[in-house]
Amino acid sequence: MSDSAAPSLTMSGEQKPFTVKIEKQLDRLSERVKSLDLHPTEPWILISLYSGKVCIWNYQSQLVEKSFDVTESPVRSAKFVEREQWIIAGADDKFIRAFNYNSDEKIKEFEAHTDYIRCVAVHSTLPYVLSSSDDKLIKLWDWEKDWVCTRVFEGHSHYVMQVAFNPTDTNTFASASLDCSVNIWELGSPNPNFTLEAHSEGVNCVEFFTSGDKTFLLTGSDDYTAKVWDYESKTCVQTLKGHVDNITAVCFHPEIPIVVTASEDGTVRVWDAITHRFEWTLNYELGRVWAVGCKKGSPLIVFGCDEGTVVAKGVSTQLEFCEPSD
């Protein structure tokens, strides 16, 4: 199915089936999209492009609110910092840049790594940014101290593709690397707490999610699989198979009980977040899919592809059943 689907899912413990439908709302054609971030309160998507540009697109008006010519190199990661009214971008030219998205003022620009910057991640409450790079390092930056690097995290032996804070313990974070591993770190220590030998090929993406009172990790790899990990026991509880090329992004939707995996095979696969059962495939025919975005309080899910951005909406409806009559 290309635009919508309605699989029947069952919430664990409740045994009340419901249908989920994901419907394409609109798309925006562009150069290759490398990252997406949804503003927590405004109807804005922050889109970073392989061309070196970053734009803020209003998905309600379908207009570009702001556009920044950041660099001539690919911008592989960009994030909103709502409390400062900033965007932060990391690029292949090794620089991190921060802009005020209201005034367009460039707040800061500095060389952060010695190779391509793959990811930037913003702490939810503290003035911290994590960056990861092809130089195999992860760095912690404090913008209240004029962006000083307060810690360097070493331990990976290949490119560090993504970093993600743990939402239930923001003193910890995970990193995904092409050395096939995922490391778990504390902000106060330069060495990893533990390592998951996660995949048989490089790991491109990692995300935390919670279900009930348990914390899980999602990982996606060049071995064409995604995996669900029990964070406490450090064990793989499910391998998600079906893509036929590298997995580039993984996402747990905060409002709809689905897991989404995106791939260079041009498809998005949707899985039941409780049972991990495969449900359906989406293909918007915009080339390889590089990024997935969603946010709390919204049914939207956004995909970034070779040829543009797709905005879709997930709708979950619980099914009611009448008791049979005697």
Secondary structure, 3 states (H helix, E strand, C coil): CCCCCCCEEECCCCCCEEEEEEEEEEEEECCCEEEEEECCCCCEEEEEECCCEEEEEECCCCEEEEEEECCCCCEEEEEEEHHHCEEEEEECCCEEEEEECCCCCEEEEEECCCCCEEEEEECCCCCEEEEEECCCCEEEEEHHHCCEEEEEECCCCCCEEEEEECCCCCCEEEEEECCCEEEEEECCCCCCCEEEECCCCCEEEEEEEEECCEEEEEEEECCCCEEEEECCCCEEEEEECCCCCCEEEEEECCCCCEEEEEECCCCEEEEECCCCCEEEEECCCCCCEEEEECCCCCCEEEEEECCEEEEEEEEEEECCCCCCCC
